[in-house]
Amino acid sequence: MAKLAVRVLLAVVLATTTAMFLPVSGMRPAIAQAVDPVIIRSGVHSGYGRIVLQWNKPVNYSAEIIGDQLVVRFDEPLVASLRGVLNPVSKYVSDGFFDPDGRTVAFVLSDDYEVRAFNVGSNVVLDILDKPQPASPPPAAATPEPVPQVTPAPTTPVETVATENPAPQAQSANAELLDVRVGRHPTFYRLVFDWPKRTDYSLEGAQGSQTLAFDAPARIDATGLSRRLPEGVRISQAGTNPLDVVIETNPARQLRHFRSGNKVVVDVMGAQRAPATDTAETRPTTASGGQNTAATAPTAPAAPNAPAPQPAPQPAAGNRNGENVASSGAGQSQPDTAANDNLDPNSPEAMARTVAAEQGAPTTGNAPQERTSIGNLQVTVEQTATEMTLGFPFGQPGGAAVWARAGFLWMAFDVRASLDLETVRQEASQIIGVIEQIESPYATVLRMTIPDGIGLYTTRTAEGDWRVTLQQGTLQPVEKLGPSIELDDQTRARLIVPLEDVGPIIPIDDPEVGDTLRVVTTTQSGYGIEVALNYPEFEVLPSVQGVVVAPMNESVQVADRSDGQAVIVTAADGLNISPEGARLLASATGVRASTGDGREGLIFDLDTWRRGGLDEFNKAIRKLRLDIANSGDEHRNKARLELAQYYMANGLGPEANAVVSAMEGDDPLIAQKLQFRALKAAVKFLNRDYGEAERLLNDERLRAIPEMKMWRAVNLAALGRPNEGARDLLDSFHILDFYPPELLSRLGPLATEQALIVGNPEAGMDLIEKMLVTSGLSESKIQDVQYLKGFFEEEAGELEQAVATWDQVAEGDNRKARAHAIFDRTELLMRLQRLTVEDAIEQLQQLRFAWRGDGFEMALLKRIGELQIENKDFRDGLNTLRQVAIFFPNKPVATEATDLMHKTFENLYLGDDINNISAIKAVALYDEFRELTPAGEKGDELIRRLADRMVDVELFERAENLLEHQVDFRLNGVEKARVGARLALVYLLDSKPEDTIRVIDDTDEPGVSDELATQRRHLKARALLDTDRGAEAIASLDGDLSKNAELLRVDYYRQTRDYMSAAETFQRLVGDDEERQSGPISDERARYLLNWAVNLAMAGQERTLNMLKRRYGEGMAQSPFAQAFSLITSSPTQGLIDYRTLADKVDEVENFQGFLATYRDQLEKSQLSAIN
């Protein structure tokens, strides 16, 4: 509760500033119009007046009593009106005003009232409590007289001043007597410790026995206080210096405490029964004759209290509401009227029955009947992987109601029992937090807390047991009840909720909100109210089952209809709803308005608003503007509303928008009115402000109205999201039958498109035909409709007719319709195989500047890109799709285009298409769209394949850049060593031996295979040879007799002109053959033999040459190198060897360049990535 304090000085300052700046009561401070208005409503309840400030979000605030004013300050700007707020609470408040700071409202209290402040959701609630009534003085001792009839204790809060002359205790005789008041409220008892000055205190101990420890000395009349408290609540004084007060409760109850000025307030929550003493059993009783049964009357009777409630017999089956109650006292039965006489005349039940009788409402006329408990009942728990079921085994017929409010899930059963909830607390604690039974003489009532995202459904067995199953979902009824507003011949309204097997009307106090609900149970499982119904006098809460009414004042009546098939909610003079409001306000929450016009679901009276249409424009405008000029300030917005309605009904969006804005400027609170909000949403749509229209149409009240569901659907279509509202259109498509041409031309085309989406082409075609024959449509609008007609013809399989329709539109002057028609005609002709992909691209390219800036341009560009890729024009296709992503970054099509680009890029470089384009184009395309390179293994493979293509055309530097980036940033481990070897080879081929050595060293990774390690060693050795580090290279080959190692040695020996060592190396490459080789010799071996012979000749080894000729001459004669081998191995007797000729022959056959020749041969036959 907000802190309440008295600050006289601040009151003077506030009153002064108020006089300076707010001379008129109720005047609004000037605040920026962007602030959402706050609705303030008020009403009188039993024992207090209530003021509710309805914010659209939770706000911080403080509430203080300053002098005679209740001052409420908020942290947020406050835009509100006090119109209609003060009159209902005039008993408590004499005036009210806003402070110029724009955040404060003050109410002038008419007396010295106490105030409690609290939150209910985002609402701030201010309760101004009735003043406590003094205790009746005891009657003087006299001759015995009959004891007068005892008046029951009222249900309104009553505070009684404590007795001031109790017998003091010896140890506290010197302590001052502290004034303590006791007040009985509907859901709690209140103790007020009225200290003369501020005194600190603390509350200690566990529930059941708690000590209120004050810092100042005092004494209290504990005995007198305990007498005025309910059964199970006792007060004792544990000390006086300082004062310690022990509060014991059985069963244990929560104590709510707070400070109010110098007062300390303690509320005993949930205590609702009369005090234990002075009950019906202990008071003197009268016989049927009215004579006192006692010899003498008591000389000093206690203050009167409510009689203890007497149990009523359980109703017979089939008559759940009409039972009579037998009230017993002193062993004597009383007539049925006794039950009525014992009702507190101030109780809500008695007042409701009185009002019902005065109005002659068709109700059962019975007050809530107390029920006999069937005894203890253990609630069971059953659980599966997805559900948890609570079982209530009543074993007899009865109804139930289930609803949620203020953070609690409530259940009420009209069979009364005492619930054992221990099993639930032990086995269901993971779902159910707090669970407790609320005391009620009328029903079994319990409440619990459950997490968000939990739904439930109810089932009833044939034996009358109820099962409540909780599962993931939302709290909503299985079957939605359809209330309606009925008007009698005097236009008095009442709410009718059709419901089979209506149970008793049960009053239930909500301790969190502080009001009393009227709950109607039913045996119909899952029949409830889907959304809240808010009216000036009451609110119907959303429920999973049953009907729950929260009255705002005592005049509200809740009863069942005489046939037991409906719940009726009304008031003394009918509900405060006009005939128009019956259709507008009630329909906002799904209520059907029975107003007799045959147009349920429509809230716009377009026929009236049009005033003859645009043909009567001048006449209508003159009258409407004259009405505005002649209206006073109070009625100007009413006149403006008629002008806005005229503009809207005739499709004049900008004009209507200007009037609506002027209305809001004068009265920001008008935006909260349903009729205005609906009109404004339609105006924003007509003004093409689709975003603001969407915001307004998302109001839950509007979303339940069929006509506004239709507006929301077409607005979503205009935003490019037709699928979201397509289903809503199914329930409201027929509404367009009542719309004039000016609106039909705007709404109809969008609605017909959505008819296709929901699979209802018949409805769409009917609307098209209606629009085509509607007078007043322009030629441009007719072409829009014709274009849509082609769509429906295509859907119906009339393809040739669709082409002809679109041909006709393509020849028209409507640029948008023409562009759309050509686009769809092109697609259809391609399907019919009457247009090639190249021709389709050409036709669509011509549309790029025909219509721009909306969804059509997005779809056009995307389709062109798709066709270009299909036509293998990858560069143009990717460029077009890139434009889609750049031009429309926040649209879903941007994501689709980007995904297609990635897919195309991957398929191109990882598939076979890369082999069908030149390497130069492949490289250029990669450079232009390299951001499309995928991550992970796919990206690595793509880079490897592209590097292969670059090496094929000897673009070594580009291949080096790709592989360097891959080695540095993308790879590690063995794969890094493998790709590093490839990069080293590319550097060798590019004559960059130093880079080869660097890469081999940088990519040295453990765990590589022997084969890869050997390959890397050979590449480094070749690079060492090229950097004049031959000895180091040969040393690294020690023990390696592989072919590549031998070729590296040959390269080294040739560089050093060590012909003999080279000859020996070639001999090892040729292999050992002890016998003459007469058969053919392979080309590779023949090349080795020739080089062996050359190096022997250069080393002067003629004898070895002769041996070589004898052994291999015959075989070499059959090789391509026969002439060279014969020349080199010729006998000296034939003449001196011409070494110049010999050198020429050697150059002719030694074109493999040793070690690197092997790799060049491999690259000619395969790819770079194939070397390891």
TORMARTI-932253 format. One record per residue (C-alpha): x, y, z; residue in one letter. Coordinates in steps of 0.05 Angstrom, whole numbers, plus 5000, padded with zeros to 4 digits. Example, Ala and Ser with C-alpha at 12.3 -4.5 7.8 and 13.67 -1.06 7.14 Angstrom:
<sites>
524649105156A 527349795143S 
</sites>
This chain:
<sites>
500050005000M 502550694983A 505051115041K 500051605069L 502552215108A 500052885131V 504153475107R 500454125120V 505754575090L 505754195024L 498254235024A 498554985026V 503655014970V 499654534928L 493254924940A 496755564921T 499555294856T 492854984840T 489455664848A 494655984802M 494755484746F 488355074750L 482555544766P 477355074737V 476154394769S 477653804723G 481954214675M 487353794641R 494654014642P 497854094574A 501753464559I 504753204495A 499452854455Q 503952254443A 502452014514V 497051474517D 490951714556P 489351424624V 482151224637I 479551414706I 473151084731R 469851074799S 464350734838G 461450624907V 462449944940H 460149655006S 464250045057G 468550455010Y 468850874948G 473650644893R 477451044842I 481250654789V 486550964743L 487150494684Q 494250544653W 496450154593N 502749934629K 505149874702P 507550544731V 510750754796N 506751224840Y 505851494910S 499451664946A 499152145006E 493752495046I 496053225049I 491253625091G 484353455063D 487053224996Q 488952544970L 494952684925V 497252154876V 503752264838R 506151844780F 513051744748D 509851794679E 506152374646P 498652344661L 493552504607V 486552394634A 479752704646S 475652744710L 469152794672R 464252314704G 469152104758V 467052534817L 459452434818N 459451684834P 464051804895V 461252474916S 460152194986K 467752144993Y 470552674945V 468253384937S 472953594881D 478853374840G 484153694797F 490653584760F 497253904779D 500954324726P 506953844731D 502853364687G 504152764733R 499652904794T 492252854808V 489053074873A 482252904903F 479253354957V 476452895012L 469753085041S 471552815110D 477252505150D 477551855111Y 482951325108E 485451095041V 488550455016R 492250434950A 494549814911F 495749554841N 491649064801V 495848924739G 497249604708S 491349924744N 492350374805V 486550284854V 484750794908L 479650574960D 476951125006I 474450745067L 468250905107D 469451215175K 469050725233P 462350705270Q 462650795346P 460250225391A 453150265415S 452750475489P 450449915535P 443249985557P 441950195629A 440049665679A 432449605682A 426949125691T 427448515647P 424748635577E 424448195516P 431048205481V 430348595416P 431648265349Q 439148265335V 441348615272T 446448195234P 453448495226A 453948845159P 458848625106T 461549325097T 467849515136P 465949765205V 471150015254E 469550055328T 473450485378V 476550065432A 473750095503T 477650605543E 476750355614N 479249635618P 482149375682A 489649515676P 494748995693Q 499049135752A 505549155713Q 502649655662S 498850135707A 503350715689N 503150595613A 498651025569E 492650665540L 493450615464L 487350715421D 486550085378V 480850015328R 478049375299V 474849385230G 471248815195R 472348805119H 469648315068P 476047905064T 480048105126F 479748415195Y 483649055207R 487249285270L 489250015273V 494250225327F 493250975331D 499751255360W 500151995378P 506752045340K 510751625292R 513050985325T 517550465293D 515449745296Y 517149045270S 513148405259L 516747785282E 515247035284G 511946525238A 504746535215Q 500146295271G 503646665326S 506947325309Q 509247895353T 508348625336L 514048965372A 513649725380F 519250195401D 514750605449A 511250415514P 503650335517A 498249855538R 492149575502I 485549255522D 487348565495A 481148235523T 476348735492G 479948695425L 479747935424S 472247945434R 471348355371R 475747905329L 473347285292P 473946585318E 481146335316G 484247035324V 486747255392R 490647855417I 495047865479S 499848375509Q 506848105521A 509948745546G 508449485556T 515249835558N 515949785500P 509349505476L 509448795448D 502948515419V 502147775404V 497247595349I 495246865347E 491246565289T 488445855283N 488845645227P 495046055213A 493546675172R 497747185136Q 498547865170L 499048465122R 501849085155H 503549795135F 503950505162R 498751035151S 501451695179G 502551565253N 497950965251K 500350245245V 495449805207V 495249035212V 490448635168D 488747915187V 487847625117M 482347125102G 478547215168A 471247295147Q 466946975201R 463547315260A 467147345327P 467246715369A 463547045426T 456447295425D 454146825369T 447246565355A 448445995404E 450446445462T 445447015452R 438546985484P 433446695436T 426046805429T 420646285423A 415646275368S 411246715409G 416447235416G 417247165492Q 424047155525N 425846455548T 430546715602A 428146955669A 431347625662T 434947995607A 442448115613P 444048785643T 449748935595A 449248545530P 455148525483A 455048905418A 450648555367P 454048085318N 451947675259A 448747005276P 452846395260A 450746115193P 446345505194Q 447544935144P 442344815092A 440244135066P 443443905001Q 439044054941P 435343504906A 437843284838A 435343694781G 433844304824N 440644624834R 438045324850N 431045314876G 432044984944E 428945265008N 433345355070V 431345095138A 434245545192S 434745225261S 435445565328G 434345305398A 431844655370G 425844985337Q 424544995261S 422445645230Q 418645805166P 422245935101D 421946675113T 426746605170A 432346495122A 430547135088N 429747515153D 436647295176N 439947585114L 443948215128D 439948755093P 446449095075N 449448475044S 450248434968P 445747824966E 439948175000A 440748814960M 441148424895A 434848044911R 431248684931T 433149034866V 431148424826A 424348414860A 423349154846E 425049074772Q 421248434762G 427148094729A 425947384705P 430547064756T 429746534808T 429947084860G 433846654910N 439746914951A 445846464954P 444245854995Q 449045565046E 450644835035R 452244265081T 459244005072S 459943285050I 466143235094G 473443155080N 475643035008L 482642854986Q 484743164920V 488642664878T 494342774829V 495842374766E 501742544721Q 504242344652T 510042614611A 505743174585T 499743254632E 497943304705M 490843174729T 487643394794L 481842954816G 476043194858F 471942574876P 465442914899F 461242304881G 454942704868Q 452243174814P 454843884814G 457644424770G 464344774768A 467445434747A 474745574730V 477946254718W 484446644728A 485247314761R 490747734794A 495947184788G 491546614815F 487846044782L 481045974816W 476345374818M 469445354848A 465044734856F 457844784880D 458644144921V 461544374987R 467243975019A 473544065061S 479343925014L 485643545035D 491043874991L 497243545020E 497943064961T 497743644913V 502944034953R 507643434954Q 506843144884E 505043754841A 509844274869S 513644304804Q 507444614771I 503044874827I 506045384874G 501345644927V 494745264935I 489445404987E 482045305000Q 478045935009I 472745885063E 465745935035S 459045705063P 456345644992Y 461345224953A 468244914950T 472945464929V 480445414920L 485845804886R 492945664865M 498845954827T 501445624763I 506945844714P 505546214650D 504445774589G 500045264626I 493045124600G 487744644625L 481344284608Y 475943984653T 472143334650T 466443064693R 465042334706T 458142014709A 458841974785E 459742724790G 467342734801D 471243304769W 478043234737R 482243844719V 487943694671T 493844184665L 498344174604Q 502544634562Q 498145164528G 493945764545T 488145864592L 482045894547Q 475345544541P 474444934496V 467645204474E 466845964472K 460346224500L 456846734456G 453747284499P 448947794470S 446248474489I 438748504490E 434749154490L 427549214514D 422449704485D 425350244530Q 432350114503T 434649844570R 440249344560A 442048694594R 447348174580L 445047474564I 450046894567V 446946254538P 449245674583L 446144994594E 445144734664D 446445394701V 448845274772G 447845724833P 450546434835I 456146394886I 459047024919P 466646964926I 471047494958D 477647614921D 482647824975P 487748064923E 483148554888V 478548694947G 471848584913D 466548054911T 465447634849L 459047304827R 460846614801V 456146174761V 458045434755T 455844944702T 456444204687T 458244364614Q 465744204612S 469944744579G 464345244565Y 467045934584G 468246654564I 474246754518E 475647494528V 473647994582A 467248394573L 468049084603N 462149524618Y 461150134663P 457649744718E 461149074715F 466348634682E 465447914658V 472147574669L 475247084619P 473946384643S 475745674625V 468945444649Q 462845804677G 461246544682V 464747014730V 462147724740V 465848284778A 460648814796P 462949534800M 457149734845N 451549414884E 446149534832S 448748984786V 444448354786Q 446847664766V 441647114760A 439646514719D 433946544670R 427546194689S 428945614641D 435945514671G 439145584602Q 442446264608A 445746754656V 442847464659I 446948064681V 443248724688T 442449314734A 436849694768A 435450144707D 438649684656G 445849704634L 448650374614N 449150204540I 445650584485S 442750224424P 448850424384E 453350214440G 449849544444A 452449414375R 459149764380L 461649694451L 459149004465A 461448714398S 468548924416A 469348294457T 465647814413G 458647954441V 453147914390R 448648514391A 441348354380S 438949024354T 434248774301G 437849054240D 439848374212G 447148574204R 450548234263E 457948354260G 457549044227L 459149664267I 459650174210F 452950454188D 455650624119L 448850734085D 447251294135T 454251574136W 454751644060R 449052164057R 447652013984G 454851893964G 459552333925L 453852553879D 451252963938E 458153183960F 457153943959N 450453913994K 452953434048A 459453804061I 455954474069R 451254184121K 456653814159L 461254414162R 455554864183L 453954374240D 461154424263I 461055184261A 454655214300N 456654704353S 459554924419G 466054684448D 462754104483E 459253844420H 464554014367R 467653324366N 460753014358K 459753444295A 466753284271R 465352544280L 459652584231E 464152934181L 469552404190A 464451854181Q 462052174116Y 469152224088Y 470651504109M 464251204080A 465851544013N 473051304011G 476151984023L 481851764068G 486252394072P 480352844087E 477752374141A 484752314170N 485153074179A 478553084217V 480452494261V 487052834280S 483253474299A 478653074344M 484452744380E 487853414388G 481853684427D 480553044467D 486152524472P 481652064512L 477251964452I 482451484425A 480250984478Q 473050964454K 471650354413L 467450694360Q 472751224348F 478450714348R 474850294296A 473450894252L 480651144259K 483450464238A 479150474174A 481251194160V 488651024168K 487750454118F 484350914068L 490051414078N 495050854062R 498050894132D 497850144138Y 502750104196G 498450544241E 492150174218A 495349514238E 497049784307R 489850004318L 486849364289L 491048934336N 486849174394D 483748544423E 476948874426R 476949024352L 479748354332R 473448014358A 468848424313I 467448084246P 467448734207E 474048954237M 476948264224K 475548394151M 479049074154W 484948754190R 485448214136A 485648704078V 490449154115N 495248574124L 494548434050A 496349154035A 502549074079L 504748484035G 502747954087R 496247684059P 497146994090N 496747264161E 489647524153G 486847044103A 483346604154R 480147214187D 477047384120L 473246724118L 468746954176D 467647654148S 467747594071F 460247704067H 460848394099I 463248684033L 456148564006D 454049174046F 459749634024Y 458950203974P 463050253910P 467950763939E 470250263993L 469149643952L 474249883900S 479549933955R 477849313996L 475148853942G 481548713903P 485448553966L 479848103991A 479447713927T 486847563929E 486047283999Q 480146863976A 485146483932L 489846393991I 484546064035V 482145633977G 475445963965N 475746173892P 468146163885E 467346723936A 472847123903G 469747043833M 462947253860D 466047883889L 469648023823I 463247963783E 459748413833K 465148943826M 465048913750L 457549073749V 457849583805T 456550283780S 461350833799G 467850443790L 473050813748S 476250503687E 482750423725S 479250033781K 475749603729I 482549403701Q 484849223771D 478948763777V 480048483706Q 487148303725Y 484547923785L 479447583741K 485147283700G 487946993764F 481446633780F 480846393708E 487746093713E 485845763779E 479645463747A 483845163690G 481345653637E 488445813615L 487046093546E 481646543575Q 486546783628A 491646963574V 486347343535A 484147723598T 491247923613W 492448123541D 486548603548Q 489348893613V 496248963582A 493349433530E 490149883583G 492450523616D 492950263688N 500450213695R 500349763756K 495149283729A 498749263662R 505349083694A 502248533736H 498448253677A 504648213633I 508547873689F 503247343701D 501947253627R 509347113616T 509346583670E 503246253641L 506046253570L 512445923596M 508245383629R 504645273563L 511645223529Q 509845793482R 515546233507L 522946083514T 526946273575V 530846793535E 524447113510D 521447103580A 527547453608I 527147983554E 519748113568Q 520648153643L 526748613636Q 522149113600Q 517749133663L 523349353710R 521550083703F 514149983689A 512149943762W 516950033820R 517250073895G 512649533922D 512248783926G 511648733850F 518748993840E 521348493890M 517847913856A 519948153787L 527348213803L 527447543839K 524147203780R 528847513730I 534747273771G 531946563775E 530946543699L 537946813686Q 540946263729I 536645743695E 539346003629N 546545913654K 547646663656D 550646613725F 553747303731R 547447683711D 543047223753G 547347333816L 547548073804N 539948113797T 538947723861L 544048163896R 539748773877Q 533748443910V 537548353975A 540249073973I 533749423953F 529249034001F 533648844060P 528048794111N 523348364069K 523047604070P 524647603995V 531547874012A 533047234051T 530246813995E 534647163944A 540847093987T 539546353998D 538746253923L 545246623910M 548946173959H 545845543929K 547645763858T 554745943877F 555845273911E 552744873854N 557045253804L 563745143837Y 562444463868L 558544173810G 559844053737D 557844743712D 564745023730I 567744583675N 563144903623N 565845613633I 572845863621S 577745903678A 578246653668I 570746733677K 570746263736A 576046683771V 572547343754A 565947073779L 569146853844Y 572447533854D 565747883844E 561747433891F 567047153938R 562547333999E 558246743978L 563746243994T 560645754044P 563745604111A 566744944132G 568544364088E 564344594030K 568145254028G 574844894031D 572944443974E 570445023933L 577145393942I 581144773924R 577244663860R 577845383840L 585345353854A 585644753807D 582545163751R 587445733763M 593445273761V 590844963696D 591445633662V 597845803700E 594646363740L 599446173795F 599046813835E 591446773842R 591946043863A 597346233913E 592846773944N 587046293952L 591145733982L 595046214028E 588446464057H 586045754066Q 592445534101V 592746154146D 585446204168F 581245594151R 585444964161L 589444614215N 592543934229G 593843434173V 589343814124E 593544434133K 599844034118A 596543724056R 594244384026V 600944694046G 604444184001A 599944393943R 601545123955L 609044953958A 608444613890L 604945223860V 610545663886Y 615645203853L 611945233788L 611745993795D 619346003807S 618746223880K 623045713918P 623746153980E 616146163989D 616145413979T 620945314037I 617045804081R 610345454068V 613244764081I 616145004148D 609845384168D 605244794154T 609344274190D 604143894229E 604743244269P 601142614251G 601842644175V 602542004135S 609341754110D 607241884039E 605342614053L 611642724094A 615942454037T 612342903987Q 613543524029R 620943334038R 621843263964H 618543943950L 623044284000K 629143933971A 627344183902R 626744893930A 633444823965L 636644633899L 633645263867D 636645693922T 643745403914D 643144983977R 644244323940G 648443983994A 642944104044E 637843833995A 641943193981I 642943094056A 635443114067S 634642544016L 639542084052D 636841374051G 631141564005D 631641153940L 624641333914S 623941543842K 622842283859N 628842283906A 633241993850E 630742523801L 632443063852L 639442773857R 639942783781V 638043523782D 643443663833Y 648843263796Y 647243603731R 647944283765Q 654744073792T 656843703728R 657943063768D 656542623708Y 658941983740M 654342053800S 648742233752A 650241603711A 649941183774E 643241493793T 640341343724F 642940633729Q 638840553793R 632840843757L 633640353699V 634539753745G 639039143741D 638838713677D 644438203673E 642137913606E 641238243539R 634538583529Q 631838433460S 624538603473G 621339303470P 623039793526I 618140293555S 618941013537D 620441213609E 625740683617R 628540843548A 629241573570R 633041363633Y 637540903590L 639041473542L 640741943600N 645041403631W 648841343565A 649542103558V 652442183628N 657141583617L 659541903552A 660542573587M 664442213641A 668741853588G 666441153607Q 667040813539E 667540103565R 661040183604T 657940493542L 659739873501N 656639433555M 650339873553L 650039803477K 650739043478R 645638953532R 640339463511Y 641939633438G 636939163407E 631339393453G 633040133446M 632940053370A 625439973377Q 624540603419S 623441333398P 630541473422F 633940953377A 638041453335Q 640441843396A 642341213434F 646040933373S 649941583364L 652041623437I 654040893442T 657740863374S 664740583373S 670541083371P 673340713310T 667640993271Q 670341683284G 670442203338L 663742353372I 661143023352D 659243303421Y 655343873390R 650843353357T 650742973421L 648443593459A 642943713409D 640443003417K 640643063493V 636543703490D 631643363445E 630142793493V 631243123561E 625243583561N 622343323626F 626643773670Q 627843243722G 623643253785F 618643793766L 617043443701A 613642893740T 608943393772Y 607643753707R 605643103676D 600742983733Q 597643673727L 596643573652E 592742943666K 589043153730S 588143733780Q 592744043831L 588443753887S 589943053861A 597343053878I 596142853950N 
</sites>
